[in-house]
């Protein structure tokens, strides 16, 4: 699932909304019981958004380096044993809810990326 948080000026508000949404989703999933696992990756950056496809099947999508990084951060959930992984941009804006989990090499990004996870 892809969730897009539009920025209307306050990046800190968007970052906190991202973290809060992940936390609430994780709590709701845990309440279901069983062995359902979900993971989140979050980043703030510029994207291109558009409807693509044909008149018979039109889809909304977003593209760009920011989307790629969010996806790559999500892929760190399993190796980091974390439910949500966020970029340094989100961590700088979201405040104390996140803790640094090191720098990691991810596909499609030339430099290692700082990863931040939800505080336990």
N, C-alpha and C positions, 0 to 999 in steps of 0.2 A: 504494500500500500504506500502511496506517496501522499504526503500532506504538504501543502504549500502555505506558508505563513506570509502574507503580504506585509511589507514594511511601509507604514504611513508616517515615517519620521523617527520613531522611537525604537532603536535597535535593541535596547535593554528590555523593553516590554515584549518584543518579539522573542528574544532569547529566553526570557522567563516563561513565556507561553509555550515554547518548544519543550522546555524541561518539565513544566507542569503537566503538559499533555502526555509526555512519556510516563511520568510518575503515575498519573491517574489511570492510564491504560494498563500499566503493569499491576496496579492494585486490583483493577477490575478482572484482569486475567487470572490473578492469583485466587480471587474469590470463586472462580469457576471450579477450582480444584483440578486434580489430574495432572497430566504431564504436558501442558501446553507451554511452549516457550516462544517468546517473541523478542525481537531486538530492534533497536532504534539507532539511527545515525543522523546527526544533525549538524548543519552548517549554515551560515548566513553569507550570501554572496549574490552576484548578478546572475540572472538566468534569462533564457529566451523561452517564452511560453507561446503556445499556438494550438490551434485545432488542426489535426492532420488526418489524412485518409481520403475516403471517397464519400459521396453523398449517402451511400448505403451504410457506411461504417465510419463515422467521424469520431475521433478520440482527441481529448485534451491531453497535452503533454508538456513537460518542461525539459530543457536541455542546457548544457553548459558545464563548465568546470566545477561550479558550486554543486550542481546535482551529482556529478561524478564523485566529488569528495564526500558528500553525504552518504552515498552508496558505499563507498570504500570504508568509511567509518563504521557503518552498520556491519560490514564484513569482519570487523575486529571484535564484535561482541563475543563470539565463541572463543577465540584464543585468549581474550582478556577475562573471560568468565564474567562478563558484564551484560546487563540488560539494555544499556544505552551508552553510546559513545558519541561525544560531541567534539567539535573543533575548538581551537584556541579562541576563535572569534566569538563563539557562543559562550565559552567559559569566561571571557573577559567581560561580557555583558550580563551574564546570568548570576554572577556572584558566588556565594558560598555553597550552593547546592552541588557543585562539581569538584572532583579532585583529579589531579594530574595522574595519568597512567602511562607516562613515558612517551617516547617518540617511536613511530613505526613506519616502515616502508610499506606503501600501498601502491597497487597497480595504477598506472596513469598519472602519477604525481612524482616529479623528479626528486624532491627533497623529502626526508622523513617528516611525518606529520605528527604534531603533538596531539595526543588523545586525552580526553577528559571523560570520566565516568561519574555516575551518580554516587554521592556519598552514601555509605552504608548506614 
